[in-house]
Amino acid sequence: MSTVLIAAVAFVGTHFLLSHPLRGPIVARVGEKAFLGLYSLVAFATLGWLVMAYRYESVTNMVWSVGDGLWALASAIMLLAAILLMGSFVGNPAMPDPEGQMGAPAEAKGVFAITRHPMMWSFALWSVSHILVYPVAKNIIVALAILILALVGAALQDRKKEALQPEMWRQWEARTSYWPFAAIAAGRARFGRFGIHALAGGLVVWLVATWAHMPLAGWDAGIWRWIG
């Protein structure tokens, strides 16, 4: 597993280094556009290395047995992840805003009532669901890498936004939560009012993605395990 582990550390580590401590010095030296080119090159190179290492690494025994119960749980988690992902594309103040015109929504609705980082948590939930149903060494390593990248990245995004847009982001933090459902439990947000793009879009993405496991991975996922 050493090659997969090294590639995973390289993928996550270079992302954090280039996104945070090294971004400023590199941008100051070569400019924003050149930095984005370098960032993309490193990201694609390390991701490609990780994919190739994963493909050629042998499959170990599963750490635990996987039955229909775990498959049902993982499928439900992935549906939530798909809804969070699709909901994150509309009205998200964390998205890039070159003109700096986006403000904090007056109220957290839909996926943002659940967490202010719906996209990052969708990746984290993807990781958890894939560990649950495919607990072999190489898959656990890759899934944990994505989990760390998503959740640590979300926390670092809060710090960056607090520095760049302190008033706006602190207002948004007061209405939302990092941890899913924490703002709802605390009474700062109300569950519901999901957009059609989140619910219908998430359902479509979930159905297509789980179906794609059949031709791409060779095994059924989601509801296709029972109706395929």
C-alpha positions in Angstrom: 0.0 0.0 0.0 3.0 2.3 0.2 2.6 3.7 -3.3 -1.1 4.5 -2.8 -0.3 6.1 0.6 2.5 8.2 -0.8 0.4 9.4 -3.7 -2.5 10.2 -1.4 -0.3 12.2 0.9 1.2 14.0 -2.2 -2.3 14.8 -3.5 -3.7 16.2 -0.2 -0.4 17.8 0.9 0.2 19.8 -2.3 -3.4 21.0 -2.3 -3.1 22.4 1.2 0.4 23.9 0.6 -0.6 25.6 -2.6 -4.0 26.7 -1.3 -2.7 28.3 1.8 1.0 29.0 2.9 2.5 28.9 -0.6 -0.2 30.7 -2.4 0.7 34.3 -1.4 4.5 34.0 -2.1 3.9 32.3 -5.5 1.3 34.7 -6.6 3.5 37.6 -5.7 6.3 36.2 -7.8 4.5 34.9 -10.9 1.0 36.4 -10.8 -2.5 35.0 -10.3 -2.9 33.4 -13.7 0.5 31.6 -13.7 -0.3 30.4 -10.1 -3.6 28.9 -11.2 -1.8 27.1 -14.1 0.7 25.7 -11.7 -1.9 24.7 -9.2 -4.0 22.9 -11.8 -0.9 21.2 -13.2 0.1 19.9 -9.7 -3.4 18.9 -8.9 -3.9 16.9 -12.1 -0.5 15.3 -11.8 -0.9 14.1 -8.2 -4.5 13.0 -8.8 -3.4 11.1 -11.9 -0.6 9.5 -9.8 -3.1 8.5 -7.2 -5.5 7.0 -9.7 -2.8 5.0 -11.4 -1.4 3.8 -8.0 -4.9 2.7 -7.0 -5.6 0.8 -10.2 -2.4 -1.2 -10.1 -2.4 -1.9 -6.3 -3.6 -5.3 -5.3 -6.9 -5.8 -3.5 -6.6 -6.9 0.1 -9.2 -8.8 2.1 -12.1 -6.7 3.4 -11.7 -5.5 6.9 -15.4 -6.4 7.7 -18.1 -8.2 5.9 -20.6 -6.1 3.8 -24.2 -7.1 3.6 -27.4 -5.4 2.4 -27.7 -3.4 5.6 -24.4 -1.6 5.0 -25.3 -1.2 1.3 -28.7 0.4 2.3 -27.0 2.8 4.7 -24.3 3.8 2.2 -26.9 4.3 -0.5 -28.9 6.7 1.8 -25.7 8.6 2.7 -24.8 9.0 -1.0 -28.3 10.4 -1.7 -27.8 13.0 1.0 -24.3 13.7 -0.4 -25.8 14.2 -3.9 -28.4 16.6 -2.6 -25.7 18.6 -0.7 -23.6 18.8 -3.8 -26.2 20.0 -6.1 -27.6 22.4 -3.6 -24.2 24.0 -3.1 -24.1 25.4 -6.6 -26.8 28.1 -6.0 -26.5 30.9 -3.5 -23.2 29.8 -2.0 -21.1 32.7 -0.6 -18.1 30.4 -0.5 -18.0 30.1 -4.3 -15.4 32.2 -6.1 -16.6 35.8 -6.5 -14.1 37.8 -8.6 -16.1 41.0 -8.3 -16.5 40.7 -4.5 -20.2 41.5 -4.8 -21.7 38.5 -3.1 -22.9 39.0 0.4 -24.1 36.6 3.1 -27.7 35.4 2.5 -30.1 36.9 5.1 -31.2 33.4 6.1 -29.7 29.9 5.7 -32.0 27.8 3.6 -32.0 24.3 2.2 -28.6 22.7 2.2 -27.0 25.7 3.9 -29.3 25.2 6.9 -27.6 21.8 7.2 -24.1 23.1 6.9 -22.3 26.1 5.3 -20.0 23.7 3.5 -22.4 21.5 1.7 -20.0 20.7 -1.2 -17.2 19.7 1.2 -19.5 17.6 3.3 -20.8 15.8 0.2 -17.2 14.7 -0.6 -16.8 13.6 3.1 -20.0 11.6 2.9 -18.9 10.0 -0.3 -15.7 8.9 1.5 -17.6 7.4 4.4 -20.1 5.5 2.2 -17.3 4.0 0.1 -15.3 2.9 3.1 -18.5 1.2 4.5 -19.1 -0.9 1.4 -15.6 -1.5 0.1 -13.3 -1.8 3.2 -10.1 -2.8 1.4 -6.8 -1.1 2.2 -6.3 0.9 -0.9 -9.8 2.2 -1.0 -9.7 3.2 2.7 -6.5 5.2 2.0 -8.0 7.0 -0.9 -11.3 7.6 0.8 -9.6 9.0 3.9 -7.5 11.3 1.8 -10.7 12.7 0.3 -12.3 13.0 3.7 -9.3 14.9 5.1 -9.1 17.1 2.1 -12.8 18.0 2.3 -13.2 18.6 6.1 -9.8 20.2 6.8 -10.2 22.2 3.6 -13.6 23.5 4.9 -12.1 24.6 8.2 -9.3 26.4 6.4 -11.8 28.0 4.1 -13.5 29.5 7.1 -10.2 31.0 8.3 -9.4 32.4 4.8 -12.9 33.9 4.4 -12.7 35.4 7.9 -9.5 37.2 6.9 -10.6 38.3 3.4 -14.3 39.2 4.2 -14.5 39.3 8.0 -17.9 41.1 8.3 -19.7 39.1 5.7 -18.3 35.7 6.7 -18.9 36.1 10.4 -22.5 37.0 9.7 -22.8 33.8 7.6 -21.1 31.8 10.3 -23.6 33.1 12.9 -26.5 31.7 10.7 -24.9 28.4 9.8 -22.7 25.7 11.2 -19.6 23.8 10.1 -21.0 20.5 11.5 -24.1 19.2 9.8 -27.4 20.0 11.6 -25.6 21.9 14.4 -27.2 25.2 13.4 -30.6 23.6 13.2 -30.2 22.0 16.7 -29.1 25.4 18.1 -32.1 27.2 16.6 -30.0 29.4 14.3 -31.4 27.8 11.1 -34.6 26.0 10.1 -34.7 22.7 8.2 -36.4 22.7 4.8 -37.0 25.0 1.9 -34.8 23.0 -0.5 -34.6 24.2 -4.0 -35.6 21.9 -6.9 -32.0 22.0 -8.1 -31.0 20.3 -4.8 -33.7 17.7 -4.5 -34.4 16.8 -8.1 -30.8 17.4 -9.2 -29.5 15.4 -6.3 -31.8 12.5 -7.0 -30.8 12.4 -10.7 -27.1 12.6 -9.9 -27.5 9.8 -7.3 -29.4 7.6 -9.7 -26.9 8.1 -12.6 -23.8 7.8 -10.4 -24.9 4.6 -8.7 -26.0 3.1 -12.0 -22.6 4.0 -13.5 -21.0 1.6 -11.0 -22.2 -1.3 -13.1 -20.3 -0.6 -16.3 -17.4 1.2 -14.6 -16.7 -0.9 -11.5 -18.5 -4.1 -12.3 -20.8 -4.2 -9.4 -24.2 -2.8 -8.6 -24.7 0.2 -6.2 -27.6 2.1 -4.8 -31.1 0.9 -5.6 -29.8 -0.9 -8.6 -28.5 -3.6 -6.3 -32.2 -4.5 -5.7 -34.0 -3.6 -8.9 -31.2 -4.1 -11.5 
